[in-house]
Amino acid sequence: MKQLSTTQITEIWKKDKEHHIHPWTDFATFKDEGAMILAHSEGCYVFDAEGNKYLDGIGGLWCVNVGYGRKEIADAISEQVMQIPYYSAFGHHTSIPAAQLSAKIAELAPGNLNHVLFGCGGSVANDTAVRVIHFYFNQLGKPTKKKLISRKDGYHGSTYISMSLTGVEFDHIGFDIDRELVHHISCPNPYRRAEGQSLDEFCNEKVLELENKILELGPENVAAFFAEPIMGAGGVIVPPEGYHTKTLEICRKYGVLYVSDEVVTAFGRIGYFFASESEFGIVPDIITCAKGLSSGYLPLGATIISDEIYEVINQPQADGALFTHGFTYSGHPVSCAAALKNIEIIERENLLEHVQDVGQYFEDQLKTLVDLDIVGEVRGKKFMMCIENLADKKTKTLFPSSVNVGARIAEYCQKEGLIIRPVGHMNIMSPPLILNKQHVDFMVRTLRKAILSTTADLRFEGHLAA
């Protein structure tokens, strides 16, 4: 790529700062700092406009699974653009890639989840799930079954309903959510269980909480339970063993649909196309996915529904009535072509097996960081990991939010050529699935150095005992 001049870089930086509203932006600092301009990418690396190289430890945003610069995907996109760049999927029209991709997803998905509604991302996939679920119960003559249950610290998107499902309180500051439709139960975070409580006791407590919430709201009023197999943006929380199978049993007991939000975990993140059955032993009623579906090369999300749900919603509700849900870009042929090529690469290059191997190494090496003074826990699975930083490891006491410990560590890492994600007191990593063991060693070495530097700063400032 041709190197931009200093003047060109400054002009782009100013345009972005003055006109581009970034998601999850701290306006207090953005007004002065603006954004780092990323201009080039290759494999596991991204390059800023000044030519500095960074190992991308977050995969764009959980999503660039097959890595950057895949000419095969670029060619598939280009070829589809020239064949037919777009046509509406409304009614009785389709495109070849949309038909092929929906069949491929049905082949890969567990159980009888054989029907796919396409959108532009994970938030839309979850919104679609809500509309379909409500329509489903209306068709069954159960119009009161509308309420939804999700979990504190769960993340399901930033459209109105998907953000209402999201249980990360920080994300709700200043914004409205629907507190009548959506109800939250506790986060099943084993690290925060009561002292002396066994994992089995903790698991049963959280499962009972779901049952009690259904009974409190009335089973006749509860439509669905939304759960990520591994909670992503809320801190990469892996529930205790048996949690998902037991919560599914509770949902079945009371006629509540189970929605597995695999926006992050699907398409290889922890070594499977879908984690629900392969890792956690459940076949939900609906799976939502996005991100790794196209490896982020083009926006695409999908809501995958079971045969049982489909057989209800495909019946006309009245003479001439239509199933009035979908979007201009549902089944966009170019996005679907990108996803098909992405899945082909994952299969051909055995990336799922690669993730099982290198991902285990990644887990093991990251866990060596727990010897550091402020590292309380390293958790996650394969290429979906989190470091929780604490002011006191014995009491599990957090630093004050104003300390910005996660951001400090991320800043030190970036200076060393590694991008990781700060989320409050945590640091999250979700690298491309093509990461090798040498990349892992660099990441762990850089993290250790960054955490040590941050710890020294915190001691100097009086946030830690000398």
Disulfide bonds with the S-S distance in Angstrom:
none
